[in-house]
Amino acid sequence: MNTFEICIDSVEGAVAAEEAGADRVELCSALFDGGLTPSLGTIETTLRAVSRIRVHVIVRPRAGDFIYSPFEIEAMERDVRAAVAAGAHGIVIGALTAEGDVDVPTTRRLIAAAGDASITFHRAFDMTRDPHAALEQLIELGVHRVLTSGQEVSVLEGAPLIADLVRRAAGRIVIMPGGGITPRNIARIVEATGADEYHFAALVSSDSPAVHRNPAPLMGGSLNRPEYERSGTSGALVGQVLAAARA
């Protein structure tokens, strides 16, 4: 039986994923930036709002590369401890060197901070210069799973590398494809990769309930989404992907 993890950025997303039958969520903020550390309040409220589904929390202090300063590493370590203390079942991390290798000391430090929580190394893996060497390092470190698109724009394009990683891992670590999974392609991805776990977002846009609207100011930078548009996890879309995978 395959395991399905949904990438979410709200308490409502966790509830929708649980009701749709997903096994786990990756709780983030700022999905527009690829996912950043959610607030402690969001973590605690999410854990109270669900009962069956497991909640893994990403710890990533900013958008951009995965090369972190000493201050950022200290903040990440504190965030890991706080998330675990709040009851998070797992932690999602990723840190690299400037040369494109796994930052082993930082990864080891964050794993130690997580205690007995499950550890996922996120798609920083897709930026490593040698995925096979990185895989062996993560296995040695005791990481439980790797999230990857096969170092391509989506899982479909990266399926050959993902299948190779699944074979090389040989049960020592979980290889979890993620990136561009939809109801239309999930069956092909399952067949092509042979993976046991899959990660995807199921976001839909909706209009803001705001009645008064000022179209002039923008709250973000030059690259932004409309101020009066919301993005949320669709339980129906989660269910469609799960049904297509299990058909």
Residue pairs with C-beta under 8 A, 6 or more apart in sequence:
2 190
2 195
2 196
2 197
2 198
2 245
2 246
3 23
3 24
3 196
3 197
3 198
4 22
4 23
4 24
4 197
4 198
4 199
4 200
4 238
4 241
4 242
4 245
5 22
5 23
5 24
5 25
5 26
5 56
5 176
5 178
5 197
5 198
5 199
5 200
6 13
6 17
6 22
6 24
6 25
6 26
6 199
6 200
6 201
6 202
6 233
6 238
7 25
7 26
7 28
7 31
7 35
7 178
7 199
7 200
7 201
8 14
8 16
8 17
8 25
8 26
8 27
8 28
8 201
8 233
9 27
9 28
9 29
9 30
9 31
9 35
9 38
9 231
9 233
10 42
10 232
10 233
11 42
11 45
11 46
11 49
12 232
12 233
13 25
13 232
13 233
14 25
14 27
14 46
14 49
14 50
14 53
14 55
15 49
15 50
16 202
16 232
16 233
16 234
16 235
16 238
17 25
17 53
17 202
17 233
17 235
17 238
18 25
18 50
18 51
18 52
18 53
19 235
20 235
20 236
20 238
20 239
20 242
21 238
21 239
21 242
22 53
22 238
22 242
23 53
23 54
24 53
24 54
24 55
24 56
24 89
24 90
25 46
25 53
25 54
25 55
25 56
26 35
26 56
26 57
26 58
26 92
26 120
26 199
27 38
27 42
27 43
27 46
27 55
27 56
27 57
27 58
27 88
28 35
28 36
28 37
28 38
28 58
28 60
29 35
29 36
29 37
29 38
29 39
29 42
30 36
30 63
31 201
31 203
31 231
32 225
33 63
34 60
34 63
34 123
35 58
35 60
35 122
36 58
36 60
36 61
36 62
36 63
37 57
37 58
37 59
37 60
37 61
37 76
37 79
38 46
38 57
38 58
40 82
40 83
40 86
43 55
43 57
43 82
43 83
43 86
43 88
44 86
44 87
46 55
47 55
47 86
47 87
47 88
54 89
54 90
55 87
55 88
55 89
55 90
56 88
56 89
56 90
56 91
56 92
56 118
56 120
57 83
57 88
57 90
57 91
57 92
58 91
58 92
58 93
58 122
59 76
59 79
59 80
59 83
59 91
59 92
59 93
59 110
60 76
60 92
60 93
60 94
60 122
61 68
61 72
61 75
61 76
61 79
62 72
65 96
65 127
66 94
66 95
66 96
66 103
66 124
66 127
67 95
67 96
67 97
67 98
67 103
68 76
68 95
68 103
68 106
73 95
73 106
73 109
76 93
76 106
76 110
77 109
77 110
77 113
80 91
80 93
80 110
80 113
80 114
81 113
83 91
83 117
84 91
84 113
84 114
84 115
84 117
88 117
89 117
89 118
90 117
90 118
90 119
90 120
90 144
91 110
91 114
91 117
91 118
91 119
91 120
92 119
92 120
92 121
92 122
92 147
93 107
93 110
93 111
93 119
93 120
93 121
93 122
94 121
94 122
94 123
94 124
94 125
95 102
95 103
95 106
95 107
95 110
95 124
96 102
96 103
96 124
96 127
96 128
97 103
99 129
100 127
100 128
100 129
100 130
101 128
101 129
101 130
101 133
101 134
101 137
102 121
102 128
102 134
102 137
102 138
102 141
104 137
104 141
107 121
107 138
107 141
107 143
108 141
111 119
111 141
111 142
111 143
118 144
118 145
119 142
119 143
119 144
119 145
120 143
120 144
120 145
120 146
120 147
120 176
121 138
121 143
121 145
121 146
121 147
122 147
123 147
123 148
123 149
123 178
123 179
125 131
125 134
125 138
125 146
125 147
125 148
126 148
126 149
126 150
126 151
126 152
126 158
127 151
128 134
128 151
131 148
131 151
131 161
131 165
132 165
132 168
135 146
135 165
135 168
135 169
135 173
138 146
138 173
139 169
139 172
139 173
143 173
144 173
144 174
145 173
145 174
145 175
145 176
145 197
146 165
146 173
146 174
146 175
146 176
147 176
147 178
147 199
148 158
148 161
148 162
148 165
148 175
148 176
148 177
148 178
148 179
149 155
149 157
149 158
149 162
149 177
149 178
149 179
149 180
150 157
150 158
150 159
150 160
150 161
150 162
150 165
150 177
151 158
151 161
152 158
152 161
152 179
153 179
153 180
154 179
154 180
155 162
155 177
155 178
155 179
155 180
155 181
155 185
155 189
155 193
156 180
156 185
156 188
156 189
156 192
158 177
158 179
159 177
159 189
159 192
159 193
160 192
162 175
162 177
162 192
162 193
162 195
163 192
163 193
163 194
165 175
166 175
166 193
166 194
166 195
167 194
169 175
174 195
174 196
174 197
175 193
175 195
175 197
176 195
176 197
176 198
176 199
177 189
177 193
177 195
177 198
177 199
178 198
178 199
178 200
181 189
181 198
181 199
181 200
181 241
182 200
182 241
183 237
183 240
183 241
183 243
183 244
184 244
186 198
186 200
186 241
186 244
186 245
187 244
187 245
187 247
189 198
190 198
190 245
198 245
200 241
201 233
202 233
202 234
202 235
202 237
202 238
202 241
203 231
203 232
203 233
203 234
203 237
204 231
204 232
204 233
204 234
204 237
205 229
205 230
205 231
206 229
206 230
206 231
206 232
207 228
207 229
207 230
208 227
208 228
208 229
208 230
210 228
213 227
213 228
215 227
217 227
218 224
218 227
219 227
225 231
